[in-house]
């Protein structure tokens, strides 16, 4: 008879299975739940549209979050979501999503940070901006191709911005279908500690 361990495999470097869940149920939740209950989960959204008038045009939206030096807060990126779309002929569209450490925006506009705990009046200590142009400078962390529709990239706090650092995200949609209205949208969610 083989040796089967009822609760945990003893050849694993860490015991990874729950033991006796009848007496101690395994209840887990993402850190965003605690951050929202503590009124420190925020989000910011931006979008840009353009009409294709010549052979090729793009709709670009960029968002930058800056954690000021001396803020006393650390930012944890929860999720970046967005979409590319158009009024018709979606097969004639393509797009890209890029995450950049640092970087600057040309002619940025202030973007309000919304507290995801709707009962709270707490405000974010971060500076959030948007622009309808590509990000300049910085170091690319991730880059993805996009198909028409929405996307969601979950980080669950695995991108950390200490005081004095910043992060940019950029979505670009492109098309060669003349007359098509194309839209790029981007949403950034984070919590602060």
ROSE-4610 file (N, C-alpha, C; in Angstrom, 1 decimal, always signed):
// ROSE-4610
residu = [X/X/X/X/X/X/X/X/X/X/X/X/X/X/X/X/X/X/X/X/X/X/X/X/X/X/X/X/X/X/X/X/X/X/X/X/X/X/X/X/X/X/X/X/X/X/X/X/X/X/X/X/X/X/X/X/X/X/X/X/X/X/X/X/X/X/X/X/X/X/X/X/X/X/X/X/X/X/X/X/X/X/X/X/X/X/X/X/X/X/X/X/X/X/X/X/X/X/X/X/X/X/X/X/X/X/X/X/X/X/X/X/X/X/X/X/X/X/X/X/X/X/X/X/X/X/X/X/X/X/X/X/X/X/X/X/X/X/X/X/X/X/X/X/X/X/X/X/X/X/X/X/X/X/X/X/X/X/X/X/X/X/X/X/X/X/X/X/X/X/X/X/X/X/X/X/X/X/X/X/X/X/X/X/X/X/X/X/X/X/X/X/X/X/X/X/X/X/X/X/X/X/X/X/X/X/X/X/X/X/X/X/X/X/X/X/X/X/X/X/X/X/X/X/X/X/X/X/X/X/X/X/X/X/X/X/X/X/X/X/X/X/X/X/X/X/X/X/X/X/X/X/X/X/X/X/X/X/X/X/X/X/X/X/X/X/X/X/X/X/X/X/X/X/X/X/X/X/X/X/X/X/X/X/X/X/X/X/X/X/X/X/X/X/X/X/X/X/X/X/X/X/X/X/X/X/X/X/X/X/X/X/X/X/X/X/X/X/X/X/X/X/X/X/X/X/X/X/X/X/X/X/X/X/X/X/X/X/X/X/X/X/X/X/X/X/X/X/X/X/X/X/X/X/X/X/X/X/X/X/X/X/X/X/X/X/X/X/X/X/X/X/X/X/X/X/X/X/X/X/X/X/X/X/X/X/X/X/X/X/X/X/X/X/X/X/X/X/X/X/X/X/X/X/X/X/X/X/X/X/X/X/X/X/X/X/X/X/X/X/X/X/X/X/X/X/X/X/X/X/X/X/X/X/X/X/X/X/X/X/X/X/X/X/X/X/X/X/X/X/X/X/X/X/X/X/X/X/X/X/X/X/X/X/X/X/X/X/X/X/X/X/X/X/X/X/X/X/X/X/X/X/X/X/X/X/X/X/X/X/X/X/X/X/X/X/X/X/X/X/X/X/X/X/X/X/X/X/X/X/X/X/X/X/X/X/X/X/X/X/X/X/X/X/X/X/X/X/X/X/X/X/X/X/X/X/X/X/X/X/X/X/X/X/X/X/X/X/X/X/X/X/X/X/X/X/X/X/X/X/X/X/X/X/X/X/X/X/X/X/X/X/X/X/X/X/X/X/X]
num = [1/1/1/2/2/2/3/3/3/4/4/4/5/5/5/6/6/6/7/7/7/8/8/8/9/9/9/10/10/10/11/11/11/12/12/12/13/13/13/14/14/14/15/15/15/16/16/16/17/17/17/18/18/18/19/19/19/20/20/20/21/21/21/22/22/22/23/23/23/24/24/24/25/25/25/26/26/26/27/27/27/28/28/28/29/29/29/30/30/30/31/31/31/32/32/32/33/33/33/34/34/34/35/35/35/36/36/36/37/37/37/38/38/38/39/39/39/40/40/40/41/41/41/42/42/42/43/43/43/44/44/44/45/45/45/46/46/46/47/47/47/48/48/48/49/49/49/50/50/50/51/51/51/52/52/52/53/53/53/54/54/54/55/55/55/56/56/56/57/57/57/58/58/58/59/59/59/60/60/60/61/61/61/62/62/62/63/63/63/64/64/64/65/65/65/66/66/66/67/67/67/68/68/68/69/69/69/70/70/70/71/71/71/72/72/72/73/73/73/74/74/74/75/75/75/76/76/76/77/77/77/78/78/78/79/79/79/80/80/80/81/81/81/82/82/82/83/83/83/84/84/84/85/85/85/86/86/86/87/87/87/88/88/88/89/89/89/90/90/90/91/91/91/92/92/92/93/93/93/94/94/94/95/95/95/96/96/96/97/97/97/98/98/98/99/99/99/100/100/100/101/101/101/102/102/102/103/103/103/104/104/104/105/105/105/106/106/106/107/107/107/108/108/108/109/109/109/110/110/110/111/111/111/112/112/112/113/113/113/114/114/114/115/115/115/116/116/116/117/117/117/118/118/118/119/119/119/120/120/120/121/121/121/122/122/122/123/123/123/124/124/124/125/125/125/126/126/126/127/127/127/128/128/128/129/129/129/130/130/130/131/131/131/132/132/132/133/133/133/134/134/134/135/135/135/136/136/136/137/137/137/138/138/138/139/139/139/140/140/140/141/141/141/142/142/142/143/143/143/144/144/144/145/145/145/146/146/146/147/147/147/148/148/148/149/149/149/150/150/150/151/151/151/152/152/152/153/153/153/154/154/154/155/155/155/156/156/156/157/157/157/158/158/158/159/159/159/160/160/160/161/161/161/162/162/162/163/163/163/164/164/164/165/165/165/166/166/166/167/167/167/168/168/168/169/169/169/170/170/170/171/171/171/172/172/172/173/173/173/174/174/174/175/175/175/176/176/176/177/177/177/178/178/178/179/179/179/180/180/180/181/181/181/182/182/182/183/183/183/184/184/184/185/185/185/186/186/186/187/187/187/188/188/188/189/189/189/190/190/190/191/191/191/192/192/192/193/193/193]
x = [+0.8/+0.0/+0.9/+0.6/+1.5/+1.2/+2.2/+2.0/+1.3/+0.1/-0.7/-0.9/-0.5/-0.7/-2.1/-2.8/-4.2/-4.3/-3.4/-3.6/-2.6/-1.3/-0.3/+0.7/+1.3/+2.4/+3.7/+4.3/+5.6/+6.7/+6.6/+7.7/+7.7/+6.7/+6.6/+7.4/+8.0/+8.8/+8.0/+6.8/+5.8/+4.5/+3.9/+2.6/+1.6/+1.0/+0.2/-1.3/-1.7/-3.1/-3.6/-4.9/-5.6/-5.8/-5.6/-5.9/-7.1/-7.9/-9.1/-10.0/-10.5/-11.3/-12.7/-13.0/-14.3/-14.4/-13.3/-13.2/-12.7/-11.8/-11.3/-11.5/-12.6/-12.8/-11.8/-11.4/-10.5/-11.3/-11.2/-11.8/-10.8/-10.7/-9.7/-10.4/-9.7/-10.2/-9.1/-9.2/-8.1/-7.8/-6.6/-6.3/-7.1/-7.6/-8.5/-9.7/-10.2/-11.4/-11.1/-10.0/-9.6/-9.3/-8.6/-8.3/-9.6/-10.6/-11.8/-12.6/-12.6/-13.2/-12.5/-11.2/-10.4/-10.4/-11.1/-11.2/-9.9/-9.0/-7.8/-7.6/-8.7/-8.7/-9.3/-8.5/-8.9/-8.8/-9.5/-9.5/-9.6/-9.0/-9.0/-9.3/-10.0/-10.4/-10.3/-9.9/-9.7/-10.0/-10.4/-10.6/-10.4/-10.1/-9.9/-10.5/-11.1/-11.7/-11.1/-11.1/-10.7/-11.4/-11.6/-12.2/-11.1/-11.2/-10.2/-10.5/-9.6/-9.9/-8.9/-7.8/-6.8/-6.5/-5.5/-5.2/-5.0/-4.5/-4.3/-4.3/-5.0/-5.0/-5.1/-4.7/-4.7/-5.5/-6.1/-6.6/-5.8/-5.1/-4.2/-4.7/-4.6/-4.9/-3.8/-3.2/-2.2/-2.6/-2.2/-2.5/-1.2/-0.9/+0.3/-0.1/+0.4/+0.2/+1.6/+1.6/+2.9/+2.7/+3.6/+3.6/+4.7/+4.2/+5.2/+6.2/+7.4/+8.4/+7.9/+8.0/+7.5/+6.1/+5.4/+4.0/+3.7/+4.7/+4.5/+3.6/+3.3/+2.4/+3.1/+2.8/+3.3/+2.0/+2.2/+1.1/+1.2/+0.1/+0.1/-0.9/-0.4/-1.3/-2.1/-3.4/-4.4/-4.7/-5.1/-5.6/-5.5/-5.2/-5.3/-6.3/-7.3/-8.3/-8.5/-9.1/-9.3/-10.0/-10.1/-10.7/-10.3/-10.4/-10.3/-11.6/-12.1/-13.4/-13.6/-14.6/-15.0/-16.4/-16.9/-18.3/-18.7/-17.8/-18.1/-16.8/-16.9/-15.7/-14.6/-14.9/-13.9/-12.7/-13.0/-11.9/-10.8/-11.0/-10.0/-9.3/-9.4/-8.7/-7.6/-6.6/-5.6/-5.2/-4.5/-4.2/-3.0/-2.5/-1.4/-1.6/-1.2/-1.2/+0.2/+0.6/+2.0/+2.0/+2.8/+3.0/+4.5/+4.7/+6.0/+6.4/+7.5/+8.1/+8.6/+8.1/+8.6/+7.8/+8.5/+7.9/+7.2/+7.0/+6.3/+5.2/+4.2/+3.1/+3.3/+2.9/+2.9/+1.5/+1.5/+0.2/-0.8/-0.4/-1.3/-2.4/-3.5/-4.6/-4.8/-5.2/-5.4/-6.6/-6.4/-7.5/-7.9/-9.2/-9.6/-9.5/-9.0/-9.0/-10.2/-11.0/-12.2/-12.0/-12.5/-12.4/-13.5/-13.1/-14.0/-14.9/-14.6/-15.6/-16.5/-17.7/-18.6/-19.0/-18.8/-19.2/-18.1/-17.0/-15.8/-15.6/-15.1/-14.7/-13.2/-12.4/-11.0/-10.5/-9.4/-8.9/-7.5/-7.1/-5.8/-4.7/-3.5/-2.4/-1.6/-2.1/-1.3/-1.7/-0.8/-1.1/-1.4/-2.6/-2.9/-3.2/-2.7/-2.8/-3.2/-3.8/-4.0/-3.6/-3.3/-3.0/-3.4/-3.6/-4.0/-2.8/-1.7/-0.4/+0.3/+1.3/+2.1/+3.0/+3.4/+4.3/+5.7/+6.5/+7.9/+8.8/+9.9/+10.9/+10.4/+11.1/+10.7/+11.2/+10.9/+11.3/+10.1/+10.0/+8.8/+8.8/+7.7/+7.6/+6.9/+5.8/+5.0/+4.4/+4.2/+3.6/+2.8/+1.6/+0.7/+0.0/-0.3/-1.1/-2.6/-3.4/-4.9/-5.7/-6.8/-7.8/-9.0/-9.9/-11.0/-11.8/-12.2/-12.9/-12.2/-12.6/-12.0/-10.9/-10.1/-9.0/-8.9/-8.4/-8.2/-6.9/-5.9/-4.7/-4.6/-4.7/-4.7/-3.3/-2.9/-1.6/-1.7/-2.8/-3.0/-1.9/-1.4/-0.4/+1.0/+1.2/+2.6/+3.4/+2.8/+3.6/+3.5/+4.7/+4.7/+5.4/+4.8/+5.4/+5.7/+6.9/+7.3/+7.2/+7.3/+7.3/+8.5/+8.2/+9.2/+9.2/+8.2/+8.2/+6.9/+6.9/+5.7/+5.5/+4.3/+4.0/+3.1/+3.3/+2.4/+1.8/+0.6/+0.0/-0.6/-0.5/-0.9/-1.7/-2.8/-3.5/-3.7/-3.3/-3.4/-4.2/-5.2/-6.0/-5.8/-5.6/-5.3/-6.3/-6.5/-7.4/-7.1/-7.4/-7.2/-8.5/-9.7/-11.0/-11.5/-11.5/-11.9/-13.3/-13.5/-14.8/-15.1/-14.3/-14.5/-14.1/-15.0/-14.7/-14.1/-12.8/-12.2/-12.0/-12.0/-11.9/-10.9/-10.1/-9.2/-9.6/-9.8/-10.1/-9.2/-9.0/-8.0/-8.5/-8.4/-8.7/-7.6/-7.2/-6.2/-6.8/-6.5/-7.0/-5.8/-5.7/-4.6/-5.1/-4.2/-4.5/-3.2/-3.4/-2.3/-2.2/-0.9/-0.7/+0.5]
y = [-1.2/+0.0/+1.2/+2.2/+3.4/+4.3/+5.1/+6.1/+7.3/+7.5/+8.7/+9.5/+10.7/+11.6/+12.3/+12.1/+12.6/+14.1/+14.8/+16.3/+17.0/+16.8/+17.5/+16.5/+16.9/+16.1/+16.5/+15.6/+15.9/+16.2/+16.0/+16.3/+17.7/+18.5/+19.8/+20.7/+21.8/+22.7/+23.4/+23.7/+24.4/+23.6/+23.5/+22.8/+23.8/+23.4/+24.3/+23.9/+22.8/+22.4/+22.7/+23.0/+23.3/+22.0/+22.1/+21.0/+21.2/+20.2/+20.2/+21.4/+21.6/+22.7/+22.7/+21.5/+21.4/+22.3/+22.3/+23.1/+24.5/+24.7/+26.0/+26.3/+26.8/+27.0/+27.9/+27.7/+28.5/+29.7/+30.8/+32.0/+33.0/+33.3/+34.2/+35.3/+36.5/+37.6/+38.4/+39.0/+39.8/+41.0/+41.5/+42.7/+43.9/+44.0/+45.1/+45.3/+44.1/+44.2/+44.9/+44.6/+45.3/+46.8/+47.0/+48.4/+49.2/+48.6/+49.4/+49.6/+48.6/+48.8/+49.9/+50.0/+51.0/+52.3/+52.5/+53.7/+54.2/+53.3/+53.6/+53.0/+52.6/+52.0/+53.1/+53.5/+54.6/+54.1/+54.9/+54.6/+55.9/+55.9/+57.1/+56.5/+57.2/+56.8/+57.9/+57.5/+58.5/+57.8/+58.5/+58.0/+59.1/+58.6/+59.5/+58.9/+59.7/+59.2/+60.0/+59.4/+60.1/+59.5/+60.3/+59.8/+59.6/+58.4/+58.1/+58.9/+59.8/+60.7/+60.4/+59.9/+59.5/+58.1/+57.6/+56.2/+55.5/+56.2/+55.6/+56.7/+56.4/+57.3/+56.5/+57.2/+56.5/+57.3/+56.7/+57.3/+56.9/+57.8/+57.6/+58.1/+57.3/+57.8/+57.3/+58.2/+57.9/+58.4/+57.6/+58.0/+57.9/+58.9/+58.9/+59.0/+58.2/+58.3/+58.6/+59.7/+60.1/+60.1/+59.3/+59.3/+60.3/+61.5/+62.6/+62.2/+62.6/+62.4/+63.1/+62.4/+62.9/+62.7/+61.9/+61.7/+60.8/+60.0/+59.1/+57.9/+57.7/+56.6/+55.8/+54.5/+53.6/+53.2/+53.2/+52.9/+51.5/+50.7/+49.3/+49.3/+49.0/+48.9/+47.7/+47.9/+46.7/+46.2/+47.0/+46.6/+47.7/+47.4/+48.3/+47.7/+48.4/+47.9/+49.0/+48.6/+49.5/+48.8/+49.5/+49.0/+49.8/+49.1/+49.8/+49.4/+50.3/+50.0/+51.1/+50.8/+51.7/+51.7/+52.5/+52.6/+51.5/+50.9/+49.7/+49.2/+48.1/+47.5/+47.2/+46.6/+46.4/+45.5/+44.7/+43.9/+44.7/+46.0/+46.9/+47.6/+47.2/+47.9/+47.0/+47.7/+47.0/+48.0/+47.5/+48.4/+47.9/+48.7/+48.3/+48.9/+48.2/+48.6/+48.5/+49.6/+49.7/+50.2/+49.6/+50.1/+50.6/+51.8/+52.4/+52.9/+52.5/+53.1/+54.4/+55.4/+56.8/+57.4/+58.1/+58.7/+60.0/+60.8/+62.0/+62.1/+63.0/+63.3/+64.6/+64.8/+66.1/+66.7/+68.0/+68.7/+67.9/+67.5/+66.6/+67.4/+66.7/+67.3/+66.6/+67.3/+66.6/+65.6/+64.5/+63.4/+63.2/+63.3/+63.0/+61.6/+61.4/+60.0/+59.8/+58.8/+58.5/+57.4/+57.7/+56.7/+55.6/+54.3/+53.2/+52.9/+53.4/+53.3/+54.5/+54.3/+55.4/+56.2/+55.5/+56.2/+57.0/+57.1/+57.8/+59.1/+60.1/+61.3/+61.4/+60.4/+60.4/+60.6/+61.4/+61.7/+61.1/+60.8/+60.2/+61.3/+60.8/+61.7/+61.7/+61.0/+60.9/+62.0/+62.3/+63.2/+62.3/+62.4/+61.6/+62.5/+62.2/+63.0/+62.2/+62.8/+62.1/+63.0/+62.3/+63.0/+62.2/+62.9/+62.2/+62.1/+61.8/+61.6/+60.5/+59.9/+58.8/+59.3/+58.4/+58.7/+58.8/+59.8/+59.9/+59.6/+58.9/+58.5/+57.4/+57.1/+56.0/+54.6/+53.6/+52.2/+51.4/+50.7/+49.8/+48.6/+48.4/+47.3/+46.1/+46.5/+45.5/+46.1/+45.3/+45.8/+44.7/+45.0/+44.0/+44.5/+43.5/+43.9/+43.7/+44.5/+44.5/+44.2/+43.4/+43.2/+44.1/+44.4/+45.2/+44.6/+45.4/+45.0/+45.4/+44.9/+45.3/+44.4/+44.8/+44.0/+44.4/+43.5/+43.7/+43.0/+43.8/+43.2/+43.4/+42.3/+42.4/+42.2/+43.1/+43.1/+42.8/+43.0/+42.7/+43.2/+44.4/+45.0/+44.6/+43.9/+43.4/+44.5/+45.7/+46.8/+47.8/+48.2/+49.0/+50.4/+51.5/+52.8/+53.4/+53.4/+54.1/+55.6/+56.4/+57.9/+58.3/+59.3/+59.7/+59.0/+58.1/+57.3/+57.5/+57.1/+57.3/+56.1/+56.0/+54.9/+55.5/+55.1/+55.6/+54.3/+54.4/+53.4/+54.1/+53.4/+54.0/+53.0/+53.4/+52.6/+53.3/+52.6/+53.2/+52.3/+52.9/+52.1/+52.7/+51.9/+52.3/+51.7/+52.4/+51.8/+52.5/+51.8/+52.3/+52.5/+52.2/+52.3/+53.8/+54.5/+55.9/+56.0/+57.0/+57.3/+56.6/+55.7/+55.0/+55.8/+55.9/+56.6/+55.5/+55.8/+54.8/+55.4/+54.6/+55.1/+54.2/+54.8/+54.1/+54.6/+53.6/+53.9/+53.2/+53.8/+53.3/+53.6/+52.7/+52.8/+52.2/+53.0/+52.6/+52.5/+51.4/+51.2/+50.9/+51.5/+51.3/+51.5/+51.1/+51.4/+52.0/+52.7/+53.4/+52.9/+52.8/+52.4/+53.3]
z = [+0.0/+0.0/+0.0/-0.9/-1.0/+0.2/+0.5/+1.6/+1.1/+1.5/+1.1/+2.4/+2.3/+3.5/+3.4/+4.5/+4.5/+4.3/+5.1/+5.1/+4.2/+4.3/+3.5/+2.9/+1.8/+1.3/+1.9/+2.5/+3.3/+2.4/+1.1/+0.2/-0.4/+0.0/-0.5/+0.4/-0.2/+0.7/+1.7/+1.4/+2.3/+2.2/+3.4/+3.4/+2.7/+1.6/+0.8/+0.9/+1.5/+1.5/+2.9/+2.9/+4.1/+4.9/+6.2/+7.1/+7.9/+8.0/+8.8/+8.5/+7.3/+6.9/+7.5/+8.1/+8.8/+10.0/+10.8/+12.0/+11.7/+10.7/+10.4/+8.9/+8.5/+7.1/+6.5/+5.2/+4.5/+3.9/+4.5/+3.9/+3.5/+2.2/+1.7/+0.9/+0.8/+0.1/-0.5/-1.6/-2.2/-1.3/-1.3/-0.5/-0.8/-2.0/-2.4/-1.5/-1.0/-0.2/+1.1/+1.7/+3.0/+2.7/+1.6/+1.2/+1.0/+0.3/+0.1/+1.4/+2.3/+3.6/+4.4/+4.3/+5.0/+4.3/+3.2/+2.4/+1.8/+1.4/+0.8/-0.6/-1.2/-2.6/-3.5/-4.5/-5.4/-6.9/-7.7/-9.2/-9.9/-11.1/-12.0/-13.4/-14.2/-15.6/-16.6/-17.8/-18.9/-20.2/-21.2/-22.6/-23.6/-24.8/-26.0/-27.2/-28.1/-29.3/-30.5/-31.7/-32.9/-34.1/-35.1/-36.3/-37.4/-38.0/-39.0/-40.3/-40.7/-41.8/-43.0/-42.7/-43.8/-43.6/-44.2/-44.3/-42.9/-41.9/-40.6/-39.6/-38.5/-37.4/-36.1/-35.0/-33.7/-32.7/-31.7/-30.5/-29.4/-28.7/-27.6/-26.3/-25.2/-23.9/-23.0/-22.2/-21.2/-19.9/-18.8/-17.5/-16.7/-15.8/-15.0/-13.6/-12.7/-11.3/-10.7/-9.9/-9.2/-7.7/-7.1/-5.6/-5.2/-4.7/-4.4/-3.3/-3.4/-2.3/-1.1/+0.0/+1.3/+1.6/+0.7/+0.9/+2.1/+2.5/+3.6/+3.3/+2.0/+1.6/+0.5/+0.5/-0.6/-1.4/-2.7/-3.6/-4.1/-4.1/-4.6/-5.8/-7.0/-8.1/-8.1/-8.1/-8.0/-9.4/-10.3/-11.6/-12.6/-13.8/-14.9/-16.0/-16.3/-17.2/-18.3/-19.4/-20.5/-21.7/-22.8/-24.0/-25.2/-26.3/-27.6/-28.4/-29.1/-29.8/-30.9/-31.7/-32.8/-33.1/-34.0/-34.3/-35.2/-36.0/-36.8/-37.3/-38.1/-38.7/-37.7/-36.6/-35.5/-36.0/-37.1/-37.5/-38.2/-38.4/-39.0/-38.0/-36.7/-35.6/-35.0/-34.4/-33.6/-32.5/-31.5/-30.4/-29.6/-28.7/-27.8/-26.4/-25.4/-24.0/-23.4/-22.8/-22.3/-20.9/-20.0/-18.7/-18.6/-18.1/-18.1/-16.7/-16.2/-15.0/-15.3/-14.5/-14.7/-15.9/-16.7/-17.9/-17.7/-18.7/-18.6/-19.7/-19.4/-20.3/-20.9/-22.2/-22.8/-22.6/-22.2/-21.9/-21.1/-19.9/-19.1/-18.5/-18.2/-17.5/-16.2/-15.1/-13.8/-13.9/-13.3/-13.3/-11.9/-11.6/-10.3/-9.8/-8.6/-8.0/-7.2/-7.5/-6.8/-5.8/-4.6/-3.5/-3.8/-3.8/-4.1/-2.9/-1.8/-0.6/-0.7/-1.2/-1.5/-0.3/+0.9/+2.2/+2.7/+2.1/+2.6/+1.9/+2.6/+2.0/+1.9/+2.2/+2.2/+0.7/+0.6/-0.7/-0.8/-2.1/-2.4/-2.2/-1.8/-1.7/-3.0/-4.1/-5.3/-6.3/-7.2/-8.3/-9.6/-10.1/-11.3/-12.4/-13.6/-14.8/-16.0/-17.0/-18.3/-19.4/-20.6/-21.8/-23.0/-24.1/-25.4/-26.3/-25.7/-26.4/-25.8/-26.5/-25.9/-24.8/-24.0/-22.9/-23.4/-22.9/-23.3/-22.1/-22.5/-21.5/-20.6/-19.6/-18.7/-19.2/-18.4/-18.7/-18.9/-20.0/-20.2/-19.3/-18.5/-17.7/-18.4/-19.1/-19.8/-21.1/-22.1/-23.3/-23.9/-24.4/-24.9/-26.2/-27.0/-28.2/-27.8/-28.4/-28.0/-29.2/-29.0/-30.0/-29.6/-30.5/-30.1/-28.9/-28.0/-26.8/-25.6/-24.5/-23.2/-22.7/-21.8/-21.2/-19.7/-19.0/-17.5/-17.1/-16.6/-16.1/-14.6/-13.9/-12.4/-11.9/-10.9/-10.3/-8.8/-8.2/-6.8/-5.9/-6.2/-5.4/-5.8/-6.9/-7.2/-7.9/-8.2/-8.7/-7.5/-7.0/-5.8/-6.1/-5.8/-6.0/-4.6/-4.2/-3.0/-3.2/-2.2/-2.4/-3.3/-4.2/-5.2/-6.5/-6.7/-8.0/-8.7/-10.0/-10.8/-11.8/-12.3/-13.2/-14.3/-15.5/-16.6/-17.3/-17.8/-18.6/-19.8/-21.0/-22.2/-23.1/-23.6/-24.6/-25.9/-27.0/-28.3/-29.2/-29.9/-30.8/-32.2/-33.2/-34.6/-35.6/-36.7/-37.7/-39.0/-40.1/-41.5/-42.2/-41.4/-42.0/-41.9/-43.1/-43.1/-42.6/-41.8/-41.2/-39.9/-39.5/-38.3/-37.1/-36.1/-34.8/-33.9/-33.5/-32.6/-31.2/-30.2/-28.8/-28.0/-27.2/-26.3/-24.9/-24.0/-22.6/-21.7/-20.5/-19.5/-18.1/-17.2/-15.8/-15.0/-13.9/-13.0/-11.6/-10.9/-9.6/-8.7/-7.5/-6.6/-5.1/-4.2/-2.8/-2.2/-1.1/-0.5/+1.0/+1.4/+2.8/+3.3]
